[in-house]
Amino acid sequence: MAFGAQRIFPLDTKPSTAVGIAFPFNIPGVFRQTYTTQDAIKINLLNFFLTDPPERYLNPNFGAGLRKFIFEQISRNNLEGLKENIASQIKDFFPNVLVRSLNIYSDPDTNQITIELKYSVVATNISDTIQITFE
């Protein structure tokens, strides 16, 4: 019995096989593709942060809903609510993603919020960081 075995996604062993679609969608005629599971998960998390809940067809609860916080006053209560919302949504929609740390930094003078998410994928060596700034 092997202890501490790491899971390798089969598509990661085939370098010519695309795993997902990358951002931005600005290449004419075709979509840019991702070729590793790590890149696909990162793009999916970015898509989650940039989506509002009623926006996704057939999945109306998907999305962080960050746009509703753009015009609100920055306060500790708002940021804690946002942090709890993001953590619970990631747990629901990305069950294989383990949130290592979720930090929200704010600058009330410029009405700017920076979200920093450090995560890893369960039973793999995949870990990464996403940092998004909203103004």
N, C-alpha and C positions, 0 to 999 in steps of 0.2 A: 504494500500500500504506500503510495507516494504522498508525502506531506508537503504542503506548500507548493503544489503544482500550479503553474500559471496557465491560464486559458489563452490559447492563440486562436484568433478568428481565422477561419479557413481562407477568406478572401484576402487577408493580409499576406498570405504566402504566394499569391499570384499578382506580381507587380503590374501586369497589363490589364487587370480587371478593376473597373471603377467600383467604388463602394457607395458613393453618394454624389450630390450636387453641391458645388461650392458657391460662395458669395464673392463678389457681386455678380448680378446677372447682366453684365454689360458687354459680353462678347457677342458680336453679331451672328445670328443664325444657330449657334450651339450653346450649350451650357458648359461651363468649366466643371470638371469632375474632381472628386477626391479619390485617392487610391489607397488610403489606409483607414482603419477603423478609428484611430485617434483623430484624424482630421474630420471624419464624418461626424463623430460625436461632438467635436468642438463647433462645427457648423450648425448642427442641430440645436445646441445650447444657445448659440447666437440667434438663431431663428426664433427660439423660445423667448428670448429677451426682447426681440424686436416686434413681437406679435401681441396684439391685444386680444383678450378672451373671446369676444364674439366674432373675431375676424376670420378664423379658420373654418372652412366649410366642413361640415359633418363632425367637427370636434370643437364646439363653441366654448369649451372651458379652457382650451389650450392657450397659453401665453402668460407673460408676466404682468401685462397691463401697466407698463411704465409710463405710458403717455398721459394717464390720468394724474400722475404726480408732477407733471411738468409745470402746471400753473398753480399748484398749491404752495403755501408757505412751508419752508423747510423747518421742521421741528423734530425733537427727539421722538415724539409719539408717532409721527408719520414715518420716520425712518425705521423704527422698530416694527411697525405694522408692515412696511414694505419688505423688510428682512424676513419676517415670519411667513409672509405670503410667498415670497420667492422660494424659500426653503421647502415649504409644504408642496408647492407646485412641482419643483424638481423631483421631490420624493415620489410624487404621483405619476408624473409623465416619463421620468427617467429612472426606473427602479435599479438599474445597474450602476448608476452614477452615485458615488459616495462624496458628499460635500465635506471637504476637509476644513475650509473656512469660507465664510461669507462676510465680507466687510463692506459697509456703505459709508463713504466719506462725502461730506457736504461742504459747500462753500456758499453760505447765505448771501454774501455780497454780490455774487454773480449768478445766483440761483442755479447752481451746478451740483449734480450728484454723480459720484463715481462709484460703480459697483465692481468689486473685485471678488471673483469666485475661484477658489482653488479646489480642484476636484480630482478624484481618481475613479477608475472603473474597477468594480469588484472582481477579484480573482485574476487580474491582469497586471502588467507592468505599466499600464497607461495612467499617466497623471499629467495635468496641465493647468493653466491659469487663463481666465478670461477677465479682461478689464474693459468696462464700457463706461463712457462719460456722457451724460445727458446735460444739455444746457437749455 
